[in-house]
Amino acid sequence: MQASSYFHIPELGRQDAKKLKKELDKIPGVRSVAVSVATGRVAVDYDTTATDKLRLQRAIADMGYGALLISNEERRT
């Protein structure tokens, strides 16, 4: 089953965005990664049989970033 998770990373720079996308794309089950430097948001589409939102959040933290998981309601604003 496919799912999407959204994260907010304050003060995200262009080089940070490239690093995040590259590293998240390596995680088994990740289908796509979109990073917006302007909003500091990261969207990840993934296969739930291979990974989950908490693993993604841990991977972001392991890269040295504090990522807040955004709920669907917050994502719309």
N, CA, C and O atoms as a GROMACS GRO file, in nm:
protein
  308
    1MET      N    1   0.084  -0.118   0.000
    1MET     CA    2   0.000   0.000   0.000
    1MET      C    3   0.088   0.125   0.000
    1MET      O    4   0.192   0.129   0.067
    2GLN      N    5   0.047   0.223  -0.074
    2GLN     CA    6   0.124   0.347  -0.081
    2GLN      C    7   0.070   0.450   0.016
    2GLN      O    8  -0.051   0.458   0.039
    3ALA      N    9   0.160   0.528   0.074
    3ALA     CA   10   0.124   0.637   0.165
    3ALA      C   11   0.215   0.754   0.140
    3ALA      O   12   0.317   0.743   0.071
    4SER      N   13   0.177   0.868   0.197
    4SER     CA   14   0.259   0.989   0.188
    4SER      C   15   0.274   1.047   0.326
    4SER      O   16   0.180   1.047   0.406
    5SER      N   17   0.393   1.097   0.355
    5SER     CA   18   0.418   1.168   0.481
    5SER      C   19   0.484   1.301   0.449
    5SER      O   20   0.557   1.315   0.351
    6TYR      N   21   0.454   1.398   0.534
    6TYR     CA   22   0.503   1.533   0.513
    6TYR      C   23   0.574   1.580   0.640
    6TYR      O   24   0.528   1.558   0.751
    7PHE      N   25   0.689   1.644   0.618
    7PHE     CA   26   0.771   1.690   0.729
    7PHE      C   27   0.805   1.837   0.710
    7PHE      O   28   0.816   1.886   0.598
    8HIS      N   29   0.823   1.908   0.823
    8HIS     CA   30   0.870   2.046   0.818
    8HIS      C   31   1.009   2.049   0.880
    8HIS      O   32   1.031   2.000   0.990
    9ILE      N   33   1.102   2.109   0.806
    9ILE     CA   34   1.239   2.124   0.854
    9ILE      C   35   1.273   2.273   0.846
    9ILE      O   36   1.296   2.325   0.738
   10PRO      N   37   1.277   2.341   0.962
   10PRO     CA   38   1.305   2.485   0.961
   10PRO      C   39   1.444   2.515   0.904
   10PRO      O   40   1.537   2.436   0.916
   11GLU      N   41   1.455   2.630   0.841
   11GLU     CA   42   1.582   2.680   0.788
   11GLU      C   43   1.650   2.580   0.694
   11GLU      O   44   1.770   2.552   0.706
   12LEU      N   45   1.573   2.528   0.603
   12LEU     CA   46   1.623   2.432   0.505
   12LEU      C   47   1.688   2.506   0.388
   12LEU      O   48   1.623   2.588   0.323
   13GLY      N   49   1.814   2.477   0.363
   13GLY     CA   50   1.886   2.541   0.253
   13GLY      C   51   1.888   2.455   0.128
   13GLY      O   52   1.849   2.338   0.132
   14ARG      N   53   1.933   2.511   0.019
   14ARG     CA   54   1.936   2.440  -0.109
   14ARG      C   55   2.023   2.314  -0.103
   14ARG      O   56   1.983   2.209  -0.154
   15GLN      N   57   2.140   2.323  -0.042
   15GLN     CA   58   2.227   2.205  -0.031
   15GLN      C   59   2.165   2.100   0.060
   15GLN      O   60   2.178   1.980   0.036
   16ASP      N   61   2.097   2.146   0.165
   16ASP     CA   62   2.027   2.054   0.255
   16ASP      C   63   1.920   1.977   0.178
   16ASP      O   64   1.904   1.856   0.196
   17ALA      N   65   1.848   2.048   0.092
   17ALA     CA   66   1.741   1.985   0.014
   17ALA      C   67   1.797   1.875  -0.076
   17ALA      O   68   1.738   1.767  -0.086
   18LYS      N   69   1.908   1.901  -0.140
   18LYS     CA   70   1.970   1.800  -0.227
   18LYS      C   71   2.013   1.678  -0.147
   18LYS      O   72   1.992   1.565  -0.190
   19LYS      N   73   2.074   1.703  -0.031
   19LYS     CA   74   2.120   1.593   0.055
   19LYS      C   75   2.002   1.509   0.103
   19LYS      O   76   2.006   1.386   0.098
   20LEU      N   77   1.896   1.576   0.150
   20LEU     CA   78   1.779   1.504   0.198
   20LEU      C   79   1.717   1.417   0.090
   20LEU      O   80   1.688   1.300   0.112
   21LYS      N   81   1.698   1.475  -0.027
   21LYS     CA   82   1.638   1.399  -0.136
   21LYS      C   83   1.724   1.278  -0.171
   21LYS      O   84   1.672   1.167  -0.186
   22LYS      N   85   1.853   1.297  -0.184
   22LYS     CA   86   1.944   1.190  -0.221
   22LYS      C   87   1.940   1.076  -0.119
   22LYS      O   88   1.931   0.959  -0.155
   23GLU      N   89   1.946   1.111   0.009
   23GLU     CA   90   1.949   1.009   0.113
   23GLU      C   91   1.814   0.940   0.133
   23GLU      O   92   1.809   0.819   0.154
   24LEU      N   93   1.705   1.017   0.128
   24LEU     CA   94   1.573   0.956   0.143
   24LEU      C   95   1.540   0.863   0.026
   24LEU      O   96   1.474   0.761   0.044
   25ASP      N   97   1.585   0.899  -0.093
   25ASP     CA   98   1.562   0.814  -0.210
   25ASP      C   99   1.627   0.677  -0.196
   25ASP      O  100   1.586   0.582  -0.263
   26LYS      N  101   1.728   0.665  -0.111
   26LYS     CA  102   1.800   0.538  -0.091
   26LYS      C  103   1.724   0.440   0.000
   26LYS      O  104   1.755   0.321   0.002
   27ILE      N  105   1.626   0.490   0.074
   27ILE     CA  106   1.555   0.405   0.169
   27ILE      C  107   1.462   0.310   0.095
   27ILE      O  108   1.382   0.353   0.012
   28PRO      N  109   1.473   0.180   0.123
   28PRO     CA  110   1.385   0.083   0.057
   28PRO      C  111   1.238   0.119   0.080
   28PRO      O  112   1.196   0.147   0.192
   29GLY      N  113   1.161   0.117  -0.027
   29GLY     CA  114   1.019   0.148  -0.020
   29GLY      C  115   0.985   0.290  -0.056
   29GLY      O  116   0.869   0.320  -0.087
   30VAL      N  117   1.082   0.381  -0.055
   30VAL     CA  118   1.055   0.521  -0.091
   30VAL      C  119   1.034   0.529  -0.241
   30VAL      O  120   1.119   0.486  -0.320
   31ARG      N  121   0.921   0.586  -0.280
   31ARG     CA  122   0.885   0.600  -0.422
   31ARG      C  123   0.926   0.736  -0.479
   31ARG      O  124   0.974   0.745  -0.592
   32SER      N  125   0.905   0.840  -0.400
   32SER     CA  126   0.943   0.974  -0.447
   32SER      C  127   0.962   1.066  -0.328
   32SER      O  128   0.904   1.047  -0.220
   33VAL      N  129   1.046   1.168  -0.350
   33VAL     CA  130   1.075   1.269  -0.248
   33VAL      C  131   1.069   1.406  -0.315
   33VAL      O  132   1.130   1.428  -0.419
   34ALA      N  133   0.994   1.496  -0.254
   34ALA     CA  134   0.988   1.634  -0.302
   34ALA      C  135   1.026   1.725  -0.185
   34ALA      O  136   0.972   1.712  -0.075
   35VAL      N  137   1.118   1.817  -0.211
   35VAL     CA  138   1.166   1.908  -0.107
   35VAL      C  139   1.144   2.051  -0.153
   35VAL      O  140   1.183   2.088  -0.264
   36SER      N  141   1.082   2.132  -0.067
   36SER     CA  142   1.062   2.274  -0.096
   36SER      C  143   1.148   2.356  -0.002
   36SER      O  144   1.124   2.360   0.119
   37VAL      N  145   1.249   2.422  -0.058
   37VAL     CA  146   1.334   2.509   0.022
   37VAL      C  147   1.253   2.629   0.072
   37VAL      O  148   1.273   2.675   0.185
   38ALA      N  149   1.163   2.679  -0.011
   38ALA     CA  150   1.085   2.798   0.023
   38ALA      C  151   0.998   2.777   0.148
   38ALA      O  152   0.984   2.868   0.230
   39THR      N  153   0.940   2.658   0.162
   39THR     CA  154   0.851   2.632   0.276
   39THR      C  155   0.916   2.546   0.384
   39THR      O  156   0.864   2.536   0.495
   40GLY      N  157   1.030   2.484   0.352
   40GLY     CA  158   1.095   2.394   0.447
   40GLY      C  159   1.021   2.263   0.463
   40GLY      O  160   1.033   2.196   0.566
   41ARG      N  161   0.946   2.227   0.361
   41ARG     CA  162   0.866   2.104   0.369
   41ARG      C  163   0.922   1.994   0.280
   41ARG      O  164   0.975   2.018   0.172
   42VAL      N  165   0.907   1.873   0.331
   42VAL     CA  166   0.952   1.754   0.258
   42VAL      C  167   0.833   1.660   0.247
   42VAL      O  168   0.768   1.629   0.348
   43ALA      N  169   0.804   1.614   0.126
   43ALA     CA  170   0.696   1.518   0.102
   43ALA      C  171   0.759   1.388   0.054
   43ALA      O  172   0.843   1.388  -0.036
   44VAL      N  173   0.719   1.278   0.116
   44VAL     CA  174   0.773   1.148   0.080
   44VAL      C  175   0.659   1.052   0.051
   44VAL      O  176   0.571   1.031   0.135
   45ASP      N  177   0.660   0.993  -0.068
   45ASP     CA  178   0.566   0.887  -0.103
   45ASP      C  179   0.640   0.755  -0.087
   45ASP      O  180   0.755   0.742  -0.130
   46TYR      N  181   0.574   0.657  -0.024
   46TYR     CA  182   0.644   0.533   0.006
   46TYR      C  183   0.548   0.415   0.013
   46TYR      O  184   0.427   0.431   0.025
   47ASP      N  185   0.606   0.297   0.006
   47ASP     CA  186   0.533   0.171   0.017
   47ASP      C  187   0.532   0.133   0.165
   47ASP      O  188   0.638   0.115   0.225
   48THR      N  189   0.413   0.121   0.223
   48THR     CA  190   0.402   0.094   0.366
   48THR      C  191   0.447  -0.047   0.405
   48THR      O  192   0.467  -0.075   0.523
   49THR      N  193   0.464  -0.135   0.307
   49THR     CA  194   0.514  -0.269   0.340
   49THR      C  195   0.666  -0.268   0.358
   49THR      O  196   0.722  -0.366   0.406
   50ALA      N  197   0.732  -0.159   0.319
   50ALA     CA  198   0.877  -0.152   0.327
   50ALA      C  199   0.928  -0.050   0.428
   50ALA      O  200   1.038  -0.065   0.482
   51THR      N  201   0.850   0.054   0.456
   51THR     CA  202   0.894   0.158   0.551
   51THR      C  203   0.771   0.227   0.608
   51THR      O  204   0.659   0.198   0.569
   52ASP      N  205   0.793   0.320   0.700
   52ASP     CA  206   0.682   0.396   0.759
   52ASP      C  207   0.730   0.536   0.796
   52ASP      O  208   0.849   0.567   0.786
   53LYS      N  209   0.636   0.620   0.837
   53LYS     CA  210   0.668   0.760   0.862
   53LYS      C  211   0.768   0.779   0.976
   53LYS      O  212   0.848   0.872   0.973
   54LEU      N  213   0.764   0.692   1.077
   54LEU     CA  214   0.859   0.706   1.186
   54LEU      C  215   1.001   0.671   1.142
   54LEU      O  216   1.097   0.734   1.186
   55ARG      N  217   1.016   0.571   1.057
   55ARG     CA  218   1.149   0.539   1.002
   55ARG      C  219   1.201   0.654   0.918
   55ARG      O  220   1.320   0.686   0.923
   56LEU      N  221   1.113   0.716   0.842
   56LEU     CA  222   1.154   0.830   0.760
   56LEU      C  223   1.198   0.946   0.849
   56LEU      O  224   1.299   1.011   0.823
   57GLN      N  225   1.121   0.971   0.954
   57GLN     CA  226   1.155   1.080   1.045
   57GLN      C  227   1.289   1.052   1.114
   57GLN      O  228   1.370   1.143   1.132
   58ARG      N  229   1.312   0.926   1.154
   58ARG     CA  230   1.441   0.890   1.215
   58ARG      C  231   1.555   0.908   1.117
   58ARG      O  232   1.663   0.954   1.155
   59ALA      N  233   1.533   0.872   0.990
   59ALA     CA  234   1.638   0.887   0.889
   59ALA      C  235   1.674   1.034   0.872
   59ALA      O  236   1.791   1.069   0.859
   60ILE      N  237   1.573   1.121   0.874
   60ILE     CA  238   1.598   1.265   0.863
   60ILE      C  239   1.677   1.313   0.985
   60ILE      O  240   1.771   1.392   0.972
   61ALA      N  241   1.639   1.265   1.103
   61ALA     CA  242   1.710   1.303   1.226
   61ALA      C  243   1.854   1.252   1.222
   61ALA      O  244   1.945   1.322   1.267
   62ASP      N  245   1.875   1.132   1.170
   62ASP     CA  246   2.010   1.077   1.160
   62ASP      C  247   2.099   1.159   1.067
   62ASP      O  248   2.222   1.154   1.077
   63MET      N  249   2.037   1.235   0.976
   63MET     CA  250   2.112   1.322   0.887
   63MET      C  251   2.143   1.456   0.954
   63MET      O  252   2.212   1.540   0.897
   64GLY      N  253   2.092   1.474   1.076
   64GLY     CA  254   2.121   1.596   1.151
   64GLY      C  255   2.015   1.703   1.144
   64GLY      O  256   2.041   1.818   1.180
   65TYR      N  257   1.895   1.669   1.098
   65TYR     CA  258   1.788   1.767   1.086
   65TYR      C  259   1.677   1.735   1.185
   65TYR      O  260   1.645   1.619   1.209
   66GLY      N  261   1.618   1.840   1.240
   66GLY     CA  262   1.501   1.823   1.325
   66GLY      C  263   1.378   1.833   1.238
   66GLY      O  264   1.346   1.940   1.187
   67ALA      N  265   1.309   1.722   1.220
   67ALA     CA  266   1.193   1.719   1.131
   67ALA      C  267   1.066   1.701   1.212
   67ALA      O  268   1.055   1.610   1.295
   68LEU      N  269   0.970   1.788   1.188
   68LEU     CA  270   0.839   1.776   1.250
   68LEU      C  271   0.744   1.710   1.151
   68LEU      O  272   0.733   1.755   1.038
   69LEU      N  273   0.677   1.604   1.193
   69LEU     CA  274   0.579   1.539   1.109
   69LEU      C  275   0.457   1.629   1.098
   69LEU      O  276   0.405   1.676   1.199
   70ILE      N  277   0.412   1.654   0.976
   70ILE     CA  278   0.298   1.741   0.952
   70ILE      C  279   0.175   1.656   0.928
   70ILE      O  280   0.178   1.563   0.847
   71SER      N  281   0.066   1.686   1.000
   71SER     CA  282  -0.059   1.614   0.978
   71SER      C  283  -0.122   1.662   0.848
   71SER      O  284  -0.083   1.766   0.795
   72ASN      N  285  -0.218   1.587   0.797
   72ASN     CA  286  -0.285   1.626   0.673
   72ASN      C  287  -0.354   1.761   0.688
   72ASN      O  288  -0.358   1.838   0.592
   73GLU      N  289  -0.408   1.792   0.806
   73GLU     CA  290  -0.474   1.920   0.827
   73GLU      C  291  -0.374   2.035   0.818
   73GLU      O  292  -0.402   2.138   0.757
   74GLU      N  293  -0.257   2.017   0.879
   74GLU     CA  294  -0.154   2.121   0.877
   74GLU      C  295  -0.098   2.138   0.736
   74GLU      O  296  -0.060   2.249   0.698
   75ARG      N  297  -0.092   2.030   0.660
   75ARG     CA  298  -0.035   2.034   0.526
   75ARG      C  299  -0.116   2.124   0.434
   75ARG      O  300  -0.062   2.184   0.341
   76ARG      N  301  -0.244   2.135   0.458
   76ARG     CA  302  -0.332   2.215   0.371
   76ARG      C  303  -0.314   2.365   0.392
   76ARG      O  304  -0.356   2.444   0.308
   77THR      N  305  -0.254   2.404   0.503
   77THR     CA  306  -0.242   2.548   0.531
   77THR      C  307  -0.114   2.605   0.478
   77THR      O  308  -0.088   2.724   0.493
   0.00000   0.00000   0.00000
